[in-house]
Amino acid sequence: MIDLSLIWIAIIALGVLMYVVLDGFDLGIGILFPFFKDQHERDVMMNTVAPVWDGNETWMVLGGAGLFAAFPLVYSTVLSALYMPIILMVISLIFRGVAFEFRFKAHRGRHWWDIAFIGGSLLTSFLQGVILGAYIQGIKTTNGIYSGGGLDWLTPFSLFTGVGVVILYATLGCGWLIFKTDHELQDKMFQLMPKLIIVLLLVFGAVSLYTPLAHQQIAERWFSQPQIFYFSPVPILVVLFTFMALRACKRRQEFAPFIYTLALVILAYTGFLISLWPYIIPPSVTLWEAAAPQSSQLFSLIGALILIPIILFYTGLSYWVFRDKVRVGDDGYH
C-alpha cells in the first residue's frame, strides 16, 4: 500500500524549499536596500522581482495548506507553540507587500515606504529564522497538545538562526541582482557578494557546531547509522560550493554565484531534514503519528496533484517572460 504520509511530507518539503529559494532572494533585496542610497538603483532592484514576488509566496500557502490537510496535529501544535513569531511575520509580510506597491506611486513620502520595505523584509527574514530555530530545538507536547510556555521559542539559538536566515536571504538577493542587473549596480553586487558568502559560511559552521552540542538527540542522529553516511558529504559540499561561488565572483560570471548559493541553500535544507527525520514535531512525534486519516490525505492529494503542475507552469512562465536584465531608466513592471 502506498504511504500517503511520505507523499505529503515530500509535497510540503518541496513547497517550503521553493518558498525559501524564490521568496528568499526577493526578501534579500529588501535587506540589501540600506546599502544602496540612490533611488534609481533601488528602483532597479525592486523591478527585478516586481513581476514575480507575490507569486513566490504561493509556495508558503501551499506548504501551510498541505500541513493543515495532511498533518493537522502538526498545524495546531506548531501554531500554538510559535504563535507570536508567526503573527509578527505575517504582519511584516503585509507591510512589505504594501510598500512594494505603494513605493512606486508615492512621491514625497517615498522614503517612508523604503523604510517599510526594508523593515518588512528584514523582520520577515529574521522571524522565519527564529521559527526555524525554535522548531529545531523542539516543541514540548503532552498527548499531542502543546504544553510549553508562550515564550519557549525565544532562545539564543533561535535568535542566532534568525540572524543566519537574514544573511542567507541577503546572499541570495545579491546573487540574483548580479544576474539581473549590469554596469555600476552589478559591479557593486560583485564587490558585496564575496563578503556575504564568507559570512554565510561562518554562520553555517557556527550552527553546525552549536546544534549537536546543545541538542543531544540531534547529535545522536548525526553520528549514528545510517544518518552519518547521508550527512557526511554535506559539510564537504558546503565548502566546495562556497569556493566555487567565490571563484565565480572573481571571474565575474553572472549566473554562477546565484546557482552556487542555491546549492548551499539546498545543502542546508538537506542537513535540516536529516537532523529531524522522522520527527515532524521534534523531538517526539513522528510524521506517521501526526498524520490525518488516509481518506483525508487521499482526498487532499487529488487536489494537490492538480494544483502543483499549474503552479509550476505559471511560475516558470512568469520567470521566462521577465527573464531579461533590468536597467536604470527602464519603466519596469509598475
N, C-alpha and C positions, 0 to 999 in steps of 0.2 A: 504494500500500500504506500502511496506517495505521502511523504511527510510534508504537510502543508505549512507547518511551523517553520521549517527550513526555507521553503519558498518565500514565505512572508518576511523572514528576517533578512533574506537576500534582497528583497524589494526595498525594505526600509533602509538597509545599509547602502544600497545604490542611491536612494533618494537623499540621504544625509551626505554622502560623498559628492554627489552632483551639486548639492547646495553649497557645500564648503568650497568647492572649486569655482563655481560660477558666481555666487554672491560674494565669495571671499575676495576676488580681485576688485569688484566694484566697491565693496566696503573699504578695501585698501586704498582706493583712490581718495576717499574722504579722509582717511588717516594721513595721507601724504599732502593734503591741501595746505597745511600750515607751512610747509617747506617752499611753497610757491606763492608769492605775493601778487604777481602780475595777473590781472583779471582775464586777459586774453588767454594766457596759459591755463588758467583754471577753467575757462570755457571749453578749451580743447580737451582737458582731462575729463570733464563731465560728459562731453559729447561722444567720447569713445565708448561709453556704456549707456548713454541715454536711451537708445532704441531697445535695449535688451534687459535693463536692470530689473524691472518689475517682473518680467518673465522668469528671471533666475530664481525668484522666491517661490515659484510654483513647486519647486522640489522640497522646500521646507513644509509646505502644505501637504504634499504627497506623503512625506515621512510621518508627519503628525497624524494624518488621517489613517494611514496604514497601521500605526501603533494603536490607535483607538479601535480599529476594526479587528485586528488580529491578536492584540495583546492588551485588552482593556485594563487588566490589573496593573500593567506597567504604566499605562497612561494615567491612571488615577493616583498611583503611588508616587511616581516621579513628579507629577504636577503638584502633589501635596507637599513633597519634600523641597521642591525648587520653585515654589510659587512666586516668591519675591523676585528673584533674578529673572524669571521668565516674563513676569509682568513688566518689569523695568525694561527688558529687552524689547518687548512689543511696543512700548511707548517710545523708545529710542528709534525703532524702525519707522514709526509713524512720523516723528519729527524729521527723520532723514528723507522719507518719501515726499513729504510736503515741501521740504526745502529743495528737493530735486526739481520739482515742477515750478515752484514759485520764484526760485532764484533768477531764472531767465526772464521773468515777467516784471521783476522789481527793478527799480532804478535807484532812488535814494536809499532804500533800505536793503540793498543787495548784500551788504556786509553782514547784516543780521542773519540772512539766510545762509551765508557762508558759514557763520558760527554754528547755526542749527545743523547744517550738513556735516561739518567736522565733528561736532558733539554727538550727533546721532550715530555716525559711522564708528567713532571711537568707542562710545559706550556700548553699542550693539556688539561689537567685536569683543570687547573686554568681558561683557556678561556671558557671551557664548563660551568663552574660555573658562569663566567661573563655573558655569553649568557643567562643562566637561570635567573640570577638576573635582567638583562635588560628586559627580556621577562615578568617577573612577575610585574615589576614596570610600564609596559605599553608602548605601541608604538603609537605615535601620527600620526593619519591619517586624511586626508581630501578627502572625496568622494572615499575612498578606496585606496588612494595613500599616501605613506609615506611623511609626511610634517615636520618631525623633523630635527634636525641637525646631522652632521656627528659623533659627539661625545656624543650624548644623552645617549648612552649605558654606558658611563664611569661615574659611580656614586659610592659613598661609599658603598651603598647596593650591587651593582653588584660585586665590588671588594671583599666584605666580603663573598658573596656566592661563589665566585671563590676560596677563601681560604677554605671554607666549603667543596666544592667538592673535593679538594685536600686531605683533611683529610678523607673524606668518602671513596675515592678510596684507600688511603693508608691502611685504616682499612680492606676493602675488600681484598686487596692484602695480608695483614698479615694473615687473616683468611684462605685464600686459601693456603698459604705456610705452615701453621700449618697442614693442611690436606695432602699436597703433599710431605712433607719432614719428616725427622726423625733425631734422635740423636742431635748433638750440634746445628745445624741450627734450628731445631724445638724448642729446648729449648729457643733459643734467641727470636723466634717468640712468644712463650708463655709468655715471660717476657715483650715484647713490646706491645702485643695485649691489655691488660687491660688499659694501658696508652692511647692508641689510642681511645678505646671505651669511656673512660671518657671525653676526649677532644671532641669527636664526639657528645656526649650528650650535652655538653655545647654549641656547635655550633647550634645544633637543638633548644635548648632553646632560644638562642640569636635571631635566625632567626624567631622563633615563636612569640617572644615578639616584635621585631622590625617591622615585616611585617604589622600587623594590625595598629600599631601606625603611621607608615609612609604612609600607603595606606588606605584611608578611605573606598574605595569601597570594598577592601578585608575584612576589619573589618566588614562591613555591611553583607557580605556574610557569614562570620564565625559565627556571632552571630544572624542570622535571621533564620526563619523557611523556609525549613526543614533542611538546611545545618548544623545547630548546632547539630542535632541528629546524622548526619553522621560523623561529625568531633569530637564530644566529646570523643569517645573512643580512638582516635589516641594518644593523649599525655599519657594516662594511659598505653596503649600498648607499647609505646616507652620506658617508664620507666621499664616496666615489662621485655621486651626483652633485655634491657641493663643489668638488674640484672642477667638474665639467661645467657647472654654471659659472664659476669664476673665470674659467678659461674662455667661455663663450662671451662673457662681458669684455674681456681683454681683447678678443678678436672682433668685437663689435658685431656679433651675429644677432640678428634682430629677433628671431623667434625662439632660438635655443634657450636663452635664460628663463623664459616663461615655462617652456616644456620641462626643463630640469627642475624648476621649482614645483611644478605639478607632480613630478616624480617623488620629490621629497614629501609632499602632502600625502600621496598615496602610501608611501612607506610608513609615515607616522600613523596613518589611519589603520594600516595593516597591524602595526605593533599594538595599537589600541584594541583592536578586535581580538588578537591573540591573548592579550593580557586578561580580558574579561571572559572569554569563551569558557563554558557555555552559559554563563550567568547573564541574564538580561536585567535583573535588579541585583547588582552586586552588593554584598558578597554571598548571597544565599539562595536566590530564586532563579532557577534555570528557565530558559525560554519555553520548554515544554510544560513546566508547572504554571507559567503565566499565560499560556495560550487560551484563546477563545475556543468554544466548541468547533469541531471540524466543519459542521454545516455552515456556521457563520463565516469561517475562514474561506470556505469554498465559494460562497455567495459573493463575498467581497473580492475574491481573487478574479472572478469573471469580469467585474468592472475594472479592476486594475489592469488586466491584460488588454482591455480595450483602450484605456486612457493612456497608458505608458507609451505605446508607439506613437500616439498623437502628440504627446508632449515632446518626445524625442524629435519628431518630424518638425514641429513648428519651432523648437529651439534651434535645431540645426539650420533650418531655413532662415531664421532671423539673423543668425551669425553670418551666414553666407551672403545674404542681401547687403548687410552692412560690414562687409569684410575689408573695405579699403581703409587707408590711413585717414586720420583726421588732422587738419592743419589749421593754423591761426588764420582767421578770416572766413573759414567755412561757415555756411549758415547753420549747419548741424540739424539735429532732429527737431529742435524746437523752432 
